[in-house]
Amino acid sequence: MTASTAGSSKGLSLADQVIQAGGNAIIFDVKDQPGDLSYMSKVALARTIATGSLAAIDRPAVLVDKLHQRGLHVVARLACFYDVRLATHRPDLVPRSKEGGLWSERGVPNWVDPSLPEVQQYLLDLAAEAAELGVDEIQLDYVRFPTEGNPSDAVFSFDPTQVAKHEIITEFVRRVRLVVAK
């Protein structure tokens, strides 16, 4: 469910409908692909880029608790490297084009470089924060390098002769698992 739905009275009503239909789990956005968070984060970079300015969920831990009280398995969705807000506010984190300037999928910088330590740390911090809300699971979305537009024009911050893209993503996912297991 979107943040605006989860943060409104419709959220719990939708959860009840899921249960009535025989469902046992619900997913809500913690961070969507535009890069907006559903709550006011304590993560420094999130606060710097005002990603919680559209926060629809006032007390996310209370929401998670209410969903658990209904017997639901609660999943927090975290859109990762497709992040329009971060790409807009921090162009230094966007892949470069071989032609010069910022790489963009369709004319707008909307991806950040998955190989950059600062980008990964931001997402690790958000995943840890989501885990602290008491969710049962974190769904990583857009946890990949871009594949649309002209990805062969994108220049990332790693040497592809030394490490493969899938190794970067695998290591990132491993680190997320370690962070949320704490």
Backbone torsions as a table, in degrees:
resi	resn	phi	psi	omega
1	MET	NA	147.7	-179.5
2	THR	-69.7	164.0	179.4
3	ALA	-62.0	-41.4	-178.1
4	SER	-64.6	-36.1	176.1
5	THR	-70.4	-46.7	-178.4
6	ALA	-60.6	-34.4	-177.0
7	GLY	-85.6	-0.5	-179.3
8	SER	-111.4	176.2	177.1
9	SER	-64.4	-22.1	178.0
10	LYS	-64.7	-27.9	-177.2
11	GLY	-60.5	-50.8	-179.9
12	LEU	-70.5	-32.8	175.8
13	SER	-63.7	-42.4	176.8
14	LEU	-63.9	-39.8	177.5
15	ALA	-60.1	-42.2	178.3
16	ASP	-63.9	-37.8	177.6
17	GLN	-65.6	-37.8	177.1
18	VAL	-60.3	-45.3	-180.0
19	ILE	-63.9	-45.4	180.0
20	GLN	-61.5	-30.1	179.2
21	ALA	-84.0	-0.5	178.7
22	GLY	97.0	6.0	179.6
23	GLY	-78.0	158.1	-179.7
24	ASN	-132.0	7.7	-178.2
25	ALA	-144.7	155.1	176.4
26	ILE	-143.7	140.1	179.6
27	ILE	-112.4	133.5	173.0
28	PHE	-130.0	148.9	179.9
29	ASP	-70.3	126.6	167.2
30	VAL	-94.2	-42.3	175.0
31	LYS	-142.0	125.1	-179.9
32	ASP	-95.2	175.6	-176.1
33	GLN	-69.2	-24.7	169.7
34	PRO	-65.4	-14.2	178.0
35	GLY	99.1	5.9	-179.5
36	ASP	-84.0	137.2	175.2
37	LEU	-90.9	151.4	-178.6
38	SER	-85.3	-3.9	-176.6
39	TYR	-147.6	168.3	177.0
40	MET	-80.4	111.4	-176.7
41	SER	-82.8	154.4	172.8
42	LYS	-94.4	-5.6	-179.0
43	VAL	-68.7	127.2	-173.0
44	ALA	-56.0	-48.1	-178.0
45	LEU	-64.0	-38.1	177.7
46	ALA	-61.2	-40.7	179.8
47	ARG	-69.7	-37.7	-179.8
48	THR	-62.3	-41.4	-177.9
49	ILE	-94.0	8.5	176.2
50	ALA	56.2	39.0	-177.2
51	THR	-72.6	-15.7	176.3
52	GLY	-95.0	8.0	-176.2
53	SER	-65.4	-21.5	178.0
54	LEU	-103.6	19.2	-174.4
55	ALA	-52.9	122.1	-178.8
56	ALA	-100.3	-18.0	-177.9
57	ILE	-107.8	110.0	-177.6
58	ASP	-68.0	-45.2	-176.6
59	ARG	-131.1	83.8	-174.3
60	PRO	-61.7	-35.3	179.4
61	ALA	-65.5	-34.4	176.9
62	VAL	-67.3	-42.1	176.9
63	LEU	-59.0	-47.7	179.7
64	VAL	-59.2	-42.9	179.4
65	ASP	-62.1	-43.2	179.4
66	LYS	-64.0	-37.2	177.8
67	LEU	-68.7	-39.3	176.2
68	HIS	-64.0	-39.8	178.9
69	GLN	-60.1	-25.8	177.4
70	ARG	-85.0	-0.8	178.4
71	GLY	84.6	16.6	-178.1
72	LEU	-90.3	146.4	169.7
73	HIS	-82.3	121.3	-171.5
74	VAL	-104.8	124.0	-177.3
75	VAL	-117.0	129.1	175.9
76	ALA	-98.7	124.1	178.3
77	ARG	-91.1	128.6	-179.8
78	LEU	-124.4	102.3	174.5
79	ALA	-71.8	128.8	-170.4
80	CYS	-95.3	-91.8	-165.1
81	PHE	-85.0	-12.8	169.0
82	TYR	-86.8	105.8	-171.6
83	ASP	-150.5	91.5	-175.8
84	VAL	-61.7	-43.0	-177.2
85	ARG	-62.9	-47.8	-179.8
86	LEU	-64.7	-41.9	179.1
87	ALA	-62.5	-36.3	-179.6
88	THR	-72.4	-45.2	-176.4
89	HIS	-82.1	-22.9	-178.7
90	ARG	-131.6	72.1	-178.7
91	PRO	-60.8	-18.3	176.4
92	ASP	-67.6	-12.3	180.0
93	LEU	-99.8	2.2	-178.1
94	VAL	-91.8	141.2	174.3
95	PRO	-57.2	153.8	178.8
96	ARG	-96.7	154.1	175.5
97	SER	-90.0	144.1	174.8
98	LYS	-62.1	-23.6	179.7
99	GLU	-80.8	-9.9	-176.0
100	GLY	106.5	150.6	-179.4
101	GLY	81.7	-165.6	-178.1
102	LEU	-83.6	142.1	173.4
103	TRP	-80.1	142.2	176.1
104	SER	-138.9	149.9	-178.3
105	GLU	-73.0	-46.9	-179.5
106	ARG	-142.2	48.8	177.7
107	GLY	90.8	-7.9	-180.0
108	VAL	-129.2	127.9	175.6
109	PRO	-64.8	114.5	-178.2
110	ASN	-131.0	-2.0	176.8
111	TRP	-115.5	145.1	169.3
112	VAL	-106.8	161.4	-174.5
113	ASP	-75.3	111.6	-179.1
114	PRO	-62.6	-17.0	-177.4
115	SER	-89.8	-6.5	-178.7
116	LEU	-79.3	128.3	179.4
117	PRO	-56.7	-38.4	-179.0
118	GLU	-65.4	-38.7	177.6
119	VAL	-65.2	-47.8	179.7
120	GLN	-61.3	-42.0	-178.9
121	GLN	-64.0	-39.3	176.6
122	TYR	-56.4	-48.0	-179.0
123	LEU	-69.7	-36.6	175.5
124	LEU	-61.8	-42.3	178.4
125	ASP	-63.7	-41.1	178.3
126	LEU	-67.3	-39.0	178.0
127	ALA	-63.7	-42.4	178.3
128	ALA	-63.0	-42.1	179.2
129	GLU	-64.0	-41.1	177.8
130	ALA	-63.4	-40.9	178.5
131	ALA	-61.9	-37.1	179.4
132	GLU	-65.7	-18.5	177.2
133	LEU	-71.8	-15.9	179.0
134	GLY	97.2	13.7	178.4
135	VAL	-66.0	156.9	-179.3
136	ASP	-84.6	-22.3	-172.6
137	GLU	-158.5	151.6	173.7
138	ILE	-121.0	122.7	178.3
139	GLN	-94.9	117.3	176.5
140	LEU	-88.3	124.4	178.8
141	ASP	-117.8	153.6	-177.0
142	TYR	52.9	40.0	178.9
143	VAL	-96.0	70.2	-174.9
144	ARG	-165.1	173.0	171.1
145	PHE	-84.6	156.4	179.8
146	PRO	-63.7	145.4	-178.9
147	THR	-126.1	-6.4	-178.6
148	GLU	-108.2	175.2	-174.9
149	GLY	72.2	-130.1	177.8
150	ASN	-125.0	76.2	-175.8
151	PRO	-64.2	-21.3	179.1
152	SER	-70.9	-14.3	177.0
153	ASP	-85.9	-12.0	-176.2
154	ALA	-80.8	134.2	176.5
155	VAL	-112.8	122.6	-178.8
156	PHE	-103.7	175.0	-172.1
157	SER	-88.2	13.6	178.6
158	PHE	-119.3	162.7	178.6
159	ASP	-92.3	108.9	-176.8
160	PRO	-65.8	-11.3	175.2
161	THR	-82.6	-13.0	-178.2
162	GLN	-105.2	-29.3	-177.5
163	VAL	-148.8	144.6	179.8
164	ALA	-93.5	154.8	179.4
165	LYS	-56.2	-43.5	-177.4
166	HIS	-64.2	-28.4	177.4
167	GLU	-70.0	-37.3	178.0
168	ILE	-64.5	-45.8	-179.3
169	ILE	-67.3	-42.8	179.0
170	THR	-60.1	-43.9	179.2
171	GLU	-65.7	-38.9	177.4
172	PHE	-62.1	-46.7	179.9
173	VAL	-62.5	-39.0	176.8
174	ARG	-60.2	-42.9	179.9
175	ARG	-66.9	-37.6	176.0
176	VAL	-60.3	-45.9	-179.6
177	ARG	-58.1	-42.8	178.7
178	LEU	-64.2	-41.1	-178.1
179	VAL	-66.5	-43.8	-176.2
180	VAL	-79.4	-16.2	179.2
181	ALA	-77.6	-13.1	-177.6
182	LYS	-66.4	NA	NA
